[in-house]
Amino acid sequence: MTALFEHSPWVEERADARPSSGDRLADLIAVLHEASPEEQLALIRAHPELAGKAAIDKTLTEASAAEQASAGLDRLTPEEFARFHALNAAYRERFGFPFIICVRLTDKAGILAAMERRLANGRDEEVAAALEQIGEIVRLRLEDQAA
């Protein structure tokens, strides 16, 4: 079974330790929102950069590799790769964590546009955006498990 959260089993463990609402996604998202800011940041930082080192050296989780491939991130031109690398670096420098977007809901052009647009956000906005995007990733992974 695919892990729902990147290298962060604590989210599922906490959700499993409490009474279920009958809505698994809602239970998981509640755990995310109740987590401390440090835990939220650790979860965000557990995600790989898009088209980054983990993709090159093949250390992405199986789910992340498939998701990045679905958006064509495993087939970048040298120019596209350079652009992703530059934007990843600028984003990490500005916010201290990787850019997160649910790649299954967009494509290369949409990802690059979102990276550029979101670089103008404040840090709190980006933490909230990252958590929202993680929720979308988890929603799709749950749907995959149910299929």
Stockholm file with secondary structure:
# STOCKHOLM 1.0

chainA/1-147         MTALFEHSPWVEERADARPSSGDRLADLIAVLHEASPEEQLALIRAHPELAGKAAIDKTLTEASAAEQASAGLDRLTPEEFARFHALNAAYRERFGFPFIICVRLTDKAGILAAMERRLANGRDEEVAAALEQIGEIVRLRLEDQAA
#=GR chainA/1-147 SS CCCSSTTCTHHHHHHHTSCCCSCHHHHHHHHHHHSCHHHHHHHHHTSCCTTSHHHHTTCSCHHHHHHHHHTTTTSCCHHHHHHHHHHHHHHHHHHSSCCCCCGGGSCHHHHHHHHHHHTTSCHHHHHHHHHHHHHHHHHHHHHHHHC
#=GC SS_cons         CCCSSTTCTHHHHHHHTSCCCSCHHHHHHHHHHHSCHHHHHHHHHTSCCTTSHHHHTTCSCHHHHHHHHHTTTTSCCHHHHHHHHHHHHHHHHHHSSCCCCCGGGSCHHHHHHHHHHHTTSCHHHHHHHHHHHHHHHHHHHHHHHHC
//
